[in-house]
Amino acid sequence: MTKSEKSKIIYKEACKVISGGVSRNTIFRKPYPNYANTAAGCYITDIEGTRRIDFANNMAALIHGHAFPPIVDAVIEQLRKGTAYTLASEVEVAFAKHLSSRVAGVERIRFVNSGTEAVMTMIKAARAYTGRPKIAKAEGTYHGTYDFAEVSQTSNPSNWGDVGGPNSVNLAHGTPKGVLDNVIVFPYNDIEKTIAILETQADQIACVIIDPVPHRVGLVQGTQEFIEAIYNWTRKNGALLVFDEVITLRVNYGGAQEKYSVKPDLTALGKIIGGGFPVGAVAGRAEVMKVFDPHEKNLLLPHSGTFSANPITMTAGYKAMEFFDREAVTKLNTLTEKAVDQIKAVVKLVDVPVSITGAGSMFRMHLRQTPPKTYREAYQTKEENAVINELLDFMYRKQKILMVNTFTCMLSTVMGQHEIDVLTEGLHKAFKALKPKIAKLKNSQL
Ligand SMILES: Cc1ncc(COP(=O)(O)O)c(C=O)c1O
């Protein structure tokens, strides 16, 4: 066995016992994924010995990169004291206080184990509080794998229908019709159409769920006007405005919600608040969060979870967030702006139709002359996807840079100018190599 074949051989074994050889499609790579050996800071080394700069950071979850020493030390200390108890632990309370002090929408919180679980629990809380069955969500948004949250996540021109009333399209085969009937789909950032759609079933809607910078919609920010319009509509119609900040908490010290004039009733959190361990949280106004409170005579939403708020995750998450203070957030966002500026200069130099969207410490590149504003504009054809995969492959194999598979970068605080320069230089080469293919794409001049 040569060194370069190690991953290939393990993957062959993996396929005999793990469906498709992987437990998450995110890391699936043709012809086979590489297996990680070790990671520290912003570098990850696979078992073949290839070292790459990590601009994926476990899908935006590692705000301080890998093996951040303060987290490692604190977790080792906690490991010796036990990993999960059928008792409360003090660190949970300290961490809850910290999050409440920095995020406006966090008056009360409950920790869970993933972003999916956070969104699911948030939707159930909205239903329990309002006594209504339906939710409204934007076309194309990814909110994890709860079946209600998955609706129209990947709708396409053949099934999405009229933009004035998009179809509720199932993601998974076998999704019950009852699920589709209870999810109303609207076009993100389009106030007029969205309000008209919500109006058609106003008294049925428990919540309108908003990701303030939805990745799959194109990593475009929700406008102030759009968020205010939805908020005002929910006030008039007895529904809740709920935010999915599983990714976007990293955007400002107080999350993406910090910049809006209105606050969500509930917020789902995840990713960076776990400090590298599995995590989620649902938080919100004290009055709404009472649905979970076992003191209540009429408990509306009984809620538990074997590993929820386990002291390992709480310890790691608390450390990660303490170190992600205002100064660290500003420094990281400034570095990201610098990266975007450098890449824009390269795009101009090579003269390729590439635009960039994003917020805070994340950005996404599109093979379009102008940045897309909607899911339908950002929608990638098969041909476009093929070129993006070639670009990603070029970056991964030739430039030794790992990125998120939508041609997106999620930065970490341990990065510096050197990593940005290597990224820019790598993209320069990739754009040059694939320029003829990018220019040939039907949508590239849009
Ligand atoms: C916006 C958003 N919501 C929810 C989730 C689900 O989180 P998890 O993968 O932890 O279940 C994700 C994950 O990528 C996400 O990006």
The ligand as a Gaussian input file, in Angstrom:
#p B3LYP/6-31G(d) Opt

LIG

0 1
 C      -28.669000      27.871000       9.075000
 C      -28.543000      26.480000       9.598000
 N      -29.507000      25.987000      10.400000
 C      -29.424000      24.752000      10.921000
 C      -28.363000      23.923000      10.625000
 C      -28.298000      22.539000      11.196000
 O      -27.275000      22.426000      12.124000
 P      -26.660000      20.977000      12.491000
 O      -25.862000      20.553000      11.299000
 O      -25.841000      21.242000      13.705000
 O      -27.814000      20.079000      12.753000
 C      -27.340000      24.395000       9.812000
 C      -26.182000      23.535000       9.476000
 O      -25.434000      23.764000       8.568000
 C      -27.436000      25.698000       9.275000
 O      -26.499000      26.166000       8.456000

